[in-house]
Amino acid sequence: MNTQHTKIKKLLKKKLSLKKIIIKGFEKNIEIIAIGEIFLNLKTVQREKIIYFPLMKYFQNNDIHSICIQTYTLQEWKKYKKNHYL
């Protein structure tokens, strides 16, 4: 994980109550997997907005060019891991 990823992970941990954050990718193209009960009963777009909002300064400064966001509640994450043999 590069320093940019570390900064983003710390920011999201500070701003949001997430159980787990996984950040992958290179340079300005990143993938974020966020797990937490904060996403309970929310639609995909609402979940993504929660992640996007604290990262806006990175987009404005062109530190992030593209982002892929996957969000899960704890129950969804357990099911995902089971189905994907993680």
C-alpha positions, 0 to 999 in steps of 0.5 A: 500500500502506497502513502496515498492509500495510507492517507485515504485509509486513515481519512476514511477511518477517521470520518466514517465508522467502518469495520474494515477498509481495503484499498488497492490499485495504482497511482491515481486509480484506486479500488476501495472495499469498505465494510461497516454497519453504516451501509445498512439499509442503504442503496448502492448510490447512497453507500458510494456517496458516503465514501466519495464525500470525504475524498472530494479534496483528492479529486479536486487536487487530481490525486485520484483520477478514478475510483471503484467502490464496493461497500458491504455490511458485516453480514454481506461481507461474511457472505461475500467471503464465503462465496468467494473463498476468501 
